[in-house]
Amino acid sequence: MRSVTFSMSMSLDGYIVGPDGDFNWTAPDDEVFRFWIDEIRHVGVHLMGRRLYETMLYWETADQDQALNDDELEWTALWNPLPKVVFSTTLSDVQGTARLATGGLAEEIDRLRAEPGEGDIAIGGATLAAEAAALDLIDEYRAMDYPVLVGGGLPYLPQRERRADLEIVE
């Protein structure tokens, strides 16, 4: 069965976006960018909310940018053909290999787990991941910690009223 993973950058105090909505502190250096390239190789389908989808649209045509380096071209070659499912109540159309979700998050994940295919079911975006966490659908959390304290904003982990024991695997 395919695993559901939530992999995202976060500040040392646990936020993926600061109180001002900014996340420019997550701009990856070469080593971190290589990490994300290696991560995406293990993904079979990527689930995302509207905001992340709109942020990632850049990569749909980035390969036409002559200024891209080899790592960025490699990322584009891996990202563009990857199937994507976008959860949005405001979008009516999506581009590339993306499709709008036709059911709820639990329904989509159940369907994707039942389909033949390889690679993880990745969830991107804190709001969508918080919903998946509340439904206990995430099998693995992968946090990329950045040495910055932003003091508030959108948390990596949702605030929950129940305990969730986790196991460190790496």
C-alpha positions in Angstrom: 0.0 0.0 0.0 1.3 3.5 -0.9 2.4 5.7 2.0 1.1 9.2 2.6 3.9 11.6 3.3 4.0 15.3 4.4 7.3 16.8 3.5 7.8 20.5 4.0 10.2 23.2 5.2 9.7 24.8 8.6 11.2 27.3 10.9 12.9 26.1 14.1 9.8 27.3 16.0 7.5 25.2 13.8 6.1 27.4 11.1 6.0 27.0 7.3 4.9 30.6 6.7 5.7 33.5 9.0 3.1 35.9 10.5 3.4 38.2 7.5 2.8 35.4 5.0 6.4 35.3 4.0 8.4 32.1 3.5 11.5 33.5 1.6 13.7 32.1 4.4 13.0 28.6 2.8 14.9 29.4 -0.4 17.0 26.3 -0.7 20.8 26.3 -1.2 22.3 23.7 -3.5 22.4 21.0 -0.9 18.8 21.5 0.2 17.6 21.7 -3.5 19.4 18.3 -4.1 17.5 16.9 -1.1 14.1 18.0 -2.6 15.1 16.5 -6.0 15.8 13.2 -4.2 12.5 13.4 -2.3 10.4 13.9 -5.4 11.9 10.8 -7.0 9.9 8.7 -4.5 6.6 10.4 -5.1 4.0 8.8 -7.3 1.3 11.5 -7.0 1.3 14.9 -5.2 -1.8 16.3 -3.4 -1.9 20.0 -2.8 -4.1 22.9 -2.0 -4.7 25.9 -4.2 -2.0 28.2 -2.7 0.8 25.6 -3.2 -0.5 24.7 -6.6 -0.4 28.4 -7.7 3.1 28.7 -6.2 4.3 25.6 -8.1 2.9 26.7 -11.4 6.2 28.4 -12.1 7.7 25.0 -12.8 5.2 24.2 -15.6 7.2 26.5 -18.0 10.4 26.9 -16.1 12.3 24.7 -18.4 12.1 27.4 -21.0 14.1 29.7 -18.8 17.7 29.8 -20.1 19.0 30.9 -16.7 18.0 27.6 -15.0 20.9 25.6 -13.7 21.3 21.8 -14.1 19.6 21.0 -10.7 16.6 23.2 -11.6 16.3 21.5 -15.0 16.4 18.1 -13.3 13.7 19.2 -10.8 11.5 20.4 -13.7 12.0 17.2 -15.6 10.8 15.2 -12.5 8.0 17.6 -11.3 6.2 18.3 -14.6 5.2 14.7 -15.5 4.2 13.9 -11.9 0.4 13.5 -11.4 -1.0 16.1 -9.1 -4.4 16.4 -7.4 -5.5 20.0 -6.5 -8.0 20.6 -3.7 -9.7 23.9 -4.3 -13.2 25.4 -4.1 -12.2 28.4 -6.1 -10.3 27.0 -9.1 -12.3 25.8 -12.1 -9.3 24.6 -14.1 -5.7 23.4 -13.6 -2.7 23.0 -15.9 -0.3 20.3 -16.9 -0.6 16.9 -15.2 -2.8 18.3 -12.5 -6.5 17.6 -12.0 -9.0 19.0 -9.5 -10.0 16.6 -6.7 -13.5 15.2 -7.3 -14.0 14.0 -3.7 -12.9 14.7 -0.2 -9.4 14.2 1.0 -10.0 10.8 2.6 -11.9 9.6 -0.5 -9.0 10.7 -2.8 -6.4 9.1 -0.6 -8.4 5.8 -0.3 -8.8 5.7 -4.1 -5.1 6.5 -4.8 -4.0 3.8 -2.3 -6.2 1.2 -4.0 -4.9 2.1 -7.5 -1.8 0.2 -8.8 1.2 2.5 -8.9 4.5 3.1 -7.2 5.7 6.0 -5.2 4.4 7.9 -2.2 1.3 9.9 -2.0 2.8 13.3 -1.1 0.8 16.0 0.6 1.9 19.6 0.2 0.6 22.6 2.0 -0.1 23.1 5.7 -3.8 23.5 5.4 -4.3 20.3 3.4 -1.8 18.4 5.6 -3.7 19.6 8.8 -6.9 18.1 7.4 -5.1 14.9 6.6 -3.5 14.8 10.0 -6.9 15.4 11.7 -8.2 12.4 9.7 -5.1 10.4 10.7 -4.1 9.8 7.1 -0.4 10.8 7.2 2.0 7.9 7.5 5.2 9.9 7.6 6.1 13.5 8.4 9.4 14.8 6.9 10.3 18.2 8.2 13.2 20.2 6.8 14.2 22.5 9.7 15.6 25.9 8.9 17.7 27.9 11.5 15.3 30.8 11.8 12.6 31.8 14.3 9.6 33.5 12.7 7.5 33.9 15.8 4.2 32.8 14.5 2.3 32.2 11.3 1.0 28.9 9.7 2.3 25.9 11.8 3.8 22.8 10.2 1.9 20.6 12.6 -1.8 21.3 13.3 -2.8 22.1 16.8 -4.6 19.0 18.0 -6.3 18.1 21.2 -5.1 14.6 21.2 -1.7 13.0 21.6 0.0 11.5 18.6 3.1 9.3 19.3 5.6 9.3 16.5 8.6 7.2 15.7 11.9 8.7 14.4 12.9 6.7 11.4 15.9 8.7 10.2 
